[in-house]
Amino acid sequence: MDIELLSRLSTEIGPSGFEDRVRKSILSFVADHVDEVRVDNLGNLITRLGNGPFRVLVSAHMDEVGVMVSHVDQRGFLRIVPIGGLDPWALLDRELVFMGRKEDVVGVVGIDPPHLRREKPPSKFEELYVDAGFTSKDEAIKVGVAPGTPGTFVGIFRQRGSIVIGKAFDNRVGCSVLVDVLRNIRNKVSGDISLYFAWNTQEEVGLRGINAVVNYVNPQLAFIIETTVAADVPITSEDLWITRVGGGVALRAFDRSMITHPRLLTTALELAESRGIKYQVQVNPYGGTDAGAVHVHSTGVPTLVLSTPARYIHSPASLASIEDIEQVKSLLSELLLNIDLVKDRVFGGS
């Protein structure tokens, strides 16, 4: 596990629509290892290994949830709206960093002082404000913080043994998996395929970037690498855990955006079992991934989602297991290095 890579990607600022810094970091790790590099008009990074007739896509979204400044008042306090799925309570008393035109600016999400505090925490973004220490609207505007300025949580990264804690694990963990796997298998890929590794934009606001990716690649088979919710905490009953940290790679059978191709899922399960790769099957009635857009492209694309479980996603800090990340990498590598077997199993019975 390349901890330096994960730490760097986790702490980069990159809310949906503003992924440039993340993309530049990823490109610095992979540019020398691929046959083609392309950045499209939505900011997606698309790379290719090989030049065979069968097109395989492996993708992970770069963006994270965040906020955007909607108003600056005369005293310099900021009002914000969410970018992606953020709950207002997750921001209380938290530091946010804004991508000002001239410099990054850190502010604190304000809340009533203890002696004036309401019984219930704010339930709407309209009740929140951000204090960046500005004394006037003009001062904020001078450093480039104005309506339209994006922001997100201040990045932290910690490691203790096999446990890592950091910002934006959804989906910088997935991004790091793609980088590691690409570098490890680049000289072992079957000559019969064109293998596209893509880091796409704007997943958190509606699966937008991936549509441009599939229009360009036109894949025949796809793997989406994600970081998914693990609700294995004391306040949640076991039947609602979805996945658990330490349970291995999560293979998604069902969510609101896709029912996984049965033969592709079975092939992945059998491959994991034969290689001793720890896995868990995920049935998630709540969410969706980029696979929702990919699998209905053109005449249909068999698509599999492989995820790292993480607690507290879409918050200032998530927790994940390096061992789970390694299981994701191992199974993805096995699927790609045995692509002829996968093709035969998936398409042979069509």
N, C-alpha and C positions, 0 to 999 in steps of 0.2 A: 504494500500500500504506500503510495507516494503522499505522505502526510503534508509535505510542503505544497504540493499541488492543490490538495483539498483545502488547506488553510488559505492559500492565496485566492482561490475561487470563491470560497465562503465569505471572505471579508470584502470582496469587491462590491461596489455599488452597481446595481443593475435592475431596477424595477422595469416592469413591462413597458416596452417602447423605447427604453433607454439602456440597452444592453451593450453598448459599444465597449466599455471598459472590460466587461467579461469576455467578449469576443476577442479583443486584442490579447488578453492573457492566454486564452485557449490557443489562439493562433501561434503564439510564441512557443507553445509546447509541441505543436503538431506539424507546422509548416514544412519542416525538413523530412517528414516521414510519409508524405502522400504524393500521388501522381498529379493531382489537380486540386486547386483551391479556388473557391468562388464565394463572393459575398453578394447577395442579391439586394434588391431595392427595399426589402423589409428588414435588412440587417442579419438575415440568416447566414451562418457560416456552413458551407457545404464542401466537403472534401471527398476525394475518390481514390480508392486503391484498385488496381487492375482495370481491364478493359474488355471483360467478357460480355456475352450477350444477355446473361441473366442478371437482373438488377435487384440488389438487396439494399435496403435502407436501414440504418441504425441511427436513432435520433434521441436527443435529450434537450429539453428546453432550458435556455439560459436565464430567463427572467425570474424575478422574485416579486412577491407582493410588495406594495409600497403605498405611497401617498402622493398627492399633488396639491400644491398651494392653490387655493381658490380665491383667497382674499387677504389683503394686508391692511390692517386698520391704521388710523393716524398715529397710534402709539407704537406701531411696529410689530404687533402681535399677528400671528398667522392663523388663518383658518384653512382646513385641509379636507380633501375628499379621498376615499380609498382608491387604490389601483389594485384590483383583484380582491380576493376573499379575505378581508381583514375585519375582525370584530373590534369595536371601539375600546372595549375593556382591555384588550391586549396592548394598547398604547399608553395607558395611564402611567404617568411619572416616568415614561421611557425617553431615552435620547433618540432623536431622529437626525439624520444627516441629509442635507439638501444639496442638490447639484446646482449651485448658483452659477451664473454665467462667468463670474470672475474667480470664484473660489467656492469650495465646499463649506457649508455652514451647518453647525450643530445646534440644535434647539431641544428643549424639553417640553413634552406634552403636559400641559398644565392641568391641575385639578384643584378643587377647593382645599384650602388649608384645613388641618384637622379639626379646629374648633368651629369651622363653618360647614363641615362636610355633610352632604346629604346622606340619607339612609341607603339609597341605591346608587351604584356607580352609573356614569353616563351610558346610555344605550344607543345614542345616535352621534354621528360625526359632527353634527351641528352643535353639539354640546362641548366639543373639544376645542382647544386652541394650543398653539405652539409658541413658546417663549424662547427666542434666540438671543435675547439681550439687547435687541434693537430699541432705540429710544424714539424712533419716528419711522414713518413709512418711507421717507426719503433715504434714510440710512439703509433700510432693507433693499431698496431699489438700487442703491449705489453698488452693492456687492452682487447684484444680479439675482436677488430673491424676490419673486413677483408671482402673480397668478400664472400658472403653467409650469412653475418650477417643480421638478419631481424630487422625491426623497424616499428614504427607507430607514430601517433600523441601523444603528451604529454596529459595525461588525466586531464580533469577538470570536476567538477560537481557542478551545482548550482540549487537551488530551490527557486522559488518565488510563493507562493500560490500554485495553481494547475499546474504551469508550471515548467518543469525541462529542464535543458540544460546540455549536456554532450557529451563526446566522445563515439563512437562505439555503439550508440543506436541501430544501425543495426549490430548485433541483440541481444545486451545484455538486451534490454527491453524484447524481447521475452524469453530470458533465465530466467529472473527474474519472468516472468509470469508463466513459467513452475514450478519453485520452489515453488511459492506461492500456485498455484493450487494443486500441489502434496501434500503439507503439509495440505491443508484445506480439501481435500476429501479423504485422505488415508484410513479412517475408514468407508467410505460410498460407496465404489465401489461394484458393482454387483459381486456376487460370480461366475457368468457365464463367466467372462472375465479375460484375462491376460492383464493388462494395462501397457504398456511400455512407460516410459518417457525417452527420449533420448536427449542428447545435442551433436550435431554432428559437425564435423570439415569440413573445406575446401569448404564451400558453395560458397564463393566469387570468387573462381577460377575454378568453373565448376561443382558444385554439386557432389563432390567426396566422402566426408565422408558418406553421406546419403546412398549411394549404399551399403556400408558395413553394415550399420544399417539394411536396409530392408532385406538383405540377411540373417542376423541373426534372426531377429524378424519374418519375413515372415507375415506381417500384413494383416488383412482382411479389415481393415478400418483405416484411418489415418487422423490426424490433424496436419498441419504445422503452427507453431506460428512464425510470422515475424514482422519486423518493415519496413514500406513501405514509399515510397515517398509521401509527401504532398507538392504540388506546389501552395498552396493557398497564393500567395504573390503578391504584387502590380504589378510586371512586367509580370505576367502570366495571360492570359485571363481565365475566369472561366471554359470554356469548356476543358481546359488543366490541371486543378488542379489535376486530378487523384483521390486524396483524400484530405480531409481538416482536420486540427487540430481542435478538438472540435466536430467533426462529429460522434464520436463513433467508435466502432470496424469496420474495413474494411473487408468485405467479398468478396473475389476475385472470380469473375465470369469467367474471361478470362485473360490470358497473353500469352506470346510467347511460354511458356513451357507446358501449360495445359488449357483445357476447363473444368471447374468444373462440376462434376457429377450433373446433374440437380436436381435429387431427394434429394441429400445430401444438396445442396445449398438451395432448397426450405424448407427443414426441418429446417435448421438453421435459415432462415428468419422468419419462423412461430414461432419458439421457442423464438427468440429474441422479436418478437412483443407481444407474450403472456406473457412474463416476464418483459416487459417494458425496454428492453435493447436497448440502442441507437446504431444504425448501419448505415453503408453506403455501397453500392455495388460498388466494384472497377472493372473497366475495364481498364486494363493496356496493351497497345499494345507494350510496350518497353521491359519489364523485364521478369524475371522468378524466380522461387524459387525451393527449394528442392522438392516441390510437383511434379515438372516435371519429376523427376526420380522415385518418389514413386508410382505415379498413373499407371505407365506402368510396374511395377514389376510383375513378374510371369504372371498370367492370368488377371491382372488388380486389382487395389486397389482404391475404391472410396476415394477421398482425398479432404479435405477442407483447405483452407488457411485463417487464422484469423490474422489480422495485426493491429498494432498500427501505426497511421499516424505520421510521423515526418518530419519536415522541415530540409533541408540541410544535408541529410544523405550522407555518403562517404566524409565527410569533417571534419575539426578539432572539430566542435561542432554542434550537432543537437538539435532541440527543439521539445518537445512533451508535451502532456497533461496527467496528472495523471488520470483525469476523463476518457480519452480514454483508458488508460491502464486498469482501473478498469472494463470497459465495455468488453474488451477482456477476462479478467479473469472470469467475470460473465458468458459470453456466453460459453466459454470453459467448465466451471464447469457444466453448465446446460446440455450441450451435453453429457458429460461423466457420469453425474448422471442419465441421461435419455437414457442410451445407448440402452436399449431394444426397446424404441420408435424409436430411430434413425435406428437401425437395421431393424425393421419392415418396416419403411418408405422407406429405401434405397433398401433393398433386397426383400421385400415382393412383389414388382411389377416386379421383374426380369423375 
